[in-house]
Amino acid sequence: MCAVDKTKSIIEEGGHVIIPTVGPLDIGSLLGPGADVVERVFPHRSSRNDPIDDIRDEAELPEPLKLLLPVKWEQFGEVLVLRLPHELDEHEDEVAAAYASVLRVKSVLRDEGGVTGDLRTPVVRLLFGTDTVAVHRENEVLYKFDVSKLMFSSGNNDERARVASIGCDDEIVVDMFAGIGYFSIPLAVHQRPRKIIACELNPVSHSYLVENIRLNRVEGIVEPVLGDNRSLEGESVADRVLMGYVKTTHEYLSTAFRLVKSGGIIHYHETCPCELLPARPVERLQAANPRGRVDVIGFREVKSYSPGVSHVVVDARVVKRA
Ligand SMILES: C[S@@+](CC[C@H](N)C(=O)[O-])C[C@H]1O[C@@H](n2cnc3c(N)ncnc32)[C@H](O)[C@@H]1O
């Protein structure tokens, strides 16, 4: 019999996994045929403050598969989302239980393919637990949502923080794609707008938006609207329009230009092939305001969206002409 030496680190070498052991070696009992005995000096595990070490210990898996356990995950409150390689398919329940136990979460979802459809629904499957509603804290804002039904893009965290820092004293803001309040709530918490009209099409997102407004005590500022933003009434009513949406955002530019006041600002998001940057989003903005002017006052990459495609945001001051 032999056992894995947990005081030393597993090493990889030339496509092989080399596992430190203690005691007399009996390869058959360890790995079955195909394993060899080699001598190596193994590095000591410096400390046990990386939870992946405990997760590897906890997971009831053949040792080589432990190396495939993800070292990164997404955690929203007490709900975890894991992306697992297919080699772990047969063991997904044990794997989820190990993460849940070490990270002390109430449920674990498997990410099976990002988000889908106009409502940006996540493609996830529940592996552990029953309750998938999380209260996630970011930048002093609480976001309550059902992680199995609604997305929360970790890649947009810098943009949420940037929006929260935009001075907008006494402004009327329209958030055309409000979701659970990704931008509206931090803006209301950290700045002093007069009103934010937060429009959301998905009733599930809208119900959490309503809850999050209460949870963050911004009832007097954020006004939730359930419906398609193209049905929002009014002309030249907003000092600022947020368009936090990707893929087809340009199809909503006519609504944004109708709503914004002359001199107001549109924060326009677009997913764009890198070779078309920065021209395409700026041209689309200009094309939506043919008689007026669009001055670009900010331009930044929010995140890399997919290979060769960037998610960008253009801040544009709009001059409208009758
Ligand atoms: C998920 S958010 C985008 C992510 C967000 N900006 C972040 O920081 O993570 C986009 C939202 O727009 C909503 N939506 C899509 N089309 C809409 C429309 N025509 N009117 C209002 N809301 C819409 C979707 O339901 C979704 O909740």
The ligand as a MOL file (V3000), in Angstrom:
LIG
                    3D

  0  0  0     0  0            999 V3000
M  V30 BEGIN CTAB
M  V30 COUNTS 27 29 0 0 0
M  V30 BEGIN ATOM
M  V30 1 C -28.2870 40.9890 -18.8990 0
M  V30 2 S -28.2600 42.6950 -19.1590 0 CHG=1
M  V30 3 C -26.6110 42.9650 -19.7370 0
M  V30 4 C -25.5490 42.7650 -18.7080 0
M  V30 5 C -25.2330 43.9000 -17.7810 0
M  V30 6 N -24.9720 45.1340 -18.5090 0
M  V30 7 C -24.0820 43.6140 -16.7850 0
M  V30 8 O -23.4330 44.5510 -16.3130 0
M  V30 9 O -23.8470 42.4640 -16.4050 0 CHG=-1
M  V30 10 C -29.2910 42.9800 -20.5310 0
M  V30 11 C -30.7600 43.0080 -20.1390 0
M  V30 12 O -31.4880 43.6310 -21.1910 0
M  V30 13 C -32.7980 43.0710 -21.1970 0
M  V30 14 N -33.4560 43.4090 -22.4850 0
M  V30 15 C -33.2360 42.8390 -23.6970 0
M  V30 16 N -34.0040 43.4500 -24.6340 0
M  V30 17 C -34.7010 44.4290 -24.0020 0
M  V30 18 C -35.6430 45.4100 -24.4270 0
M  V30 19 N -36.0080 45.4960 -25.7080 0
M  V30 20 N -36.1480 46.2680 -23.5270 0
M  V30 21 C -35.7800 46.1920 -22.2130 0
M  V30 22 N -34.8810 45.2780 -21.7380 0
M  V30 23 C -34.3380 44.4130 -22.6220 0
M  V30 24 C -32.5340 41.5900 -20.9630 0
M  V30 25 O -33.6770 40.9280 -20.4890 0
M  V30 26 C -31.3990 41.6380 -19.9310 0
M  V30 27 O -31.8990 41.5930 -18.6250 0
M  V30 END ATOM
M  V30 BEGIN BOND
M  V30 1 1 1 2
M  V30 2 1 2 3
M  V30 3 1 2 10
M  V30 4 1 3 4
M  V30 5 1 4 5
M  V30 6 1 5 6
M  V30 7 1 5 7
M  V30 8 2 7 8
M  V30 9 1 7 9
M  V30 10 1 10 11
M  V30 11 1 11 12
M  V30 12 1 11 26
M  V30 13 1 12 13
M  V30 14 1 13 14
M  V30 15 1 13 24
M  V30 16 1 14 15
M  V30 17 1 14 23
M  V30 18 2 15 16
M  V30 19 1 16 17
M  V30 20 1 17 18
M  V30 21 2 17 23
M  V30 22 1 18 19
M  V30 23 2 18 20
M  V30 24 1 20 21
M  V30 25 2 21 22
M  V30 26 1 22 23
M  V30 27 1 24 25
M  V30 28 1 24 26
M  V30 29 1 26 27
M  V30 END BOND
M  V30 END CTAB
M  END
